[in-house]
Amino acid sequence: MDSSALKVYWRPGCSSCVKVKEFLSGLGVAYQSINVSAEPQAMDELRALGVRTVPVVARGSEYVFAQELADVSRFIGREVAFRRLAAPELVEKWLTVLDAAQRHVMQVPFEGLGERATPGRDRSIRDLAYHIYQVADAFLQAVDEGKEDLTAIYNAPPPAAVRTPEDIRQYGAGVTARLRQWWAGVQDRSCSGTLLTYYGAQPLHHVLERCVWHSAQHARQIIAVLERSGIAADAPLTDQDYAGLPMPAGLWE
């Protein structure tokens, strides 16, 4: 591995991958872009570092997970100010996104669920729609049960029994109800605590923010999938729904 070049390991359709590349480009930071879906051998480089997921920003044998851009900014030695919505606003937007995604998955034709959501990555529309709710499921398991490896939860394939849009909608409805229940019981509405994750101890507020825009980006992708098939999304999410979320400008890459 070149010890001087900054490298970004990513794959198509990954929300945090799109975001970190835009973040670095916006700062004028040069990097080598490595698509692990197109270059499977690149995962061997990551495994040599003890890493099994992307996005990752690396220089030589040093690396940082790119799920939290504040960690990336420290890694590259750049001071960046981040403006974040308050936790109540984030939860309100998350619930809006999760409710909308339930409507939209019901518009996906059953016969289209197995099609690839985007070229260059082996992720079906079924998997993508389910993943929107896996993100929230992983967050809830982290805050309620102390699960640190969020990716093991939200990157797991859907159960074989999940075959239809209604199956996905039901899963989504259950996760959304759990999120509402969790929020109703939260006393510290600033979410000022700390949460242990696979990418380190993080402010709970920051993890909440990332999970909200993570779901929102994939919900946005489902709307694009519908539009690609000539289907107008039922009450689509709007710029106002996304306002204040640090979502990437790009959709897939």
C-alpha positions, 0 to 999 in steps of 0.5 A, a space after each residue: 500500500 502506498 504510504 503517502 497517498 490518501 485512499 478512499 475505499 467505497 462501493 456504489 449506492 453506499 450513502 456514507 461513501 458518496 458523502 465522504 468523497 464529496 466532503 474531501 473534494 469540497 475541501 480540495 483534498 486529493 485522494 485515490 478513489 477505490 471502488 471495492 465492487 469493481 476492484 475486489 482485491 482492494 478488500 484484501 488491502 482493507 482486511 490486512 488492516 483489520 477492516 471489513 466494511 467501507 467507507 474507509 479513508 486510509 493513508 499507509 497503514 493508518 485509517 479511519 472509518 468514514 461514517 463520522 466526518 468529524 473523525 475524517 477531518 481530524 484524520 486529514 488534519 483539517 478543522 471543519 465546523 459541522 452544523 447539526 439539527 437538534 435531536 427532536 428535529 432529527 427524529 421528526 424527519 426520520 419518522 417522516 422518511 420511514 413513513 414515506 418509504 412504506 408508501 413507496 415500497 408498496 409501489 414497487 412491482 413485485 416482479 421488479 424487487 429482484 432487479 439491481 437497484 444500481 449498476 455496479 453493485 449486487 444489491 437488489 431493490 428488495 434489499 435496498 428497500 429493506 435496508 432503509 429500516 435496517 438502519 433504524 433497527 440497528 440504531 435501536 439495538 445499539 441504544 437499547 441493547 448495546 450492540 456496537 456493530 451496526 453494520 452486522 445488523 443493517 448489512 445483513 440480507 433480509 430473511 428469506 421470508 421477506 419476499 413481497 413489498 408488503 413484507 418489507 412494509 410490515 417490517 418497516 412499520 414495526 421498526 417505525 413503531 419501535 422508534 416512536 416508542 424509544 423516543 417517547 421514553 427518552 428523557 434527555 431530548 438533546 441526546 447528549 450521551 455517548 454510544 459505543 459503535 464499531 467506529 469508536 465511542 461517538 456522541 449519541 446525537 452524531 450517531 442519530 444524525 447519521 442514521 437519519 440521513 442514511 435512511 433518507 438517502 436510501 429512501 431517496 434512492 427508492 424514489 429514483 428507482 420508481 421514477 426510473 420505471 416510470 412510476 410517480 412516487 406517492 407523496 414523495 419526500 421533498 427538499 423541505 423533508 431533507 432540509 438540514 440533513 447532511 445528505 450527499 448531493 450525489 445519489 449513487 456514487 
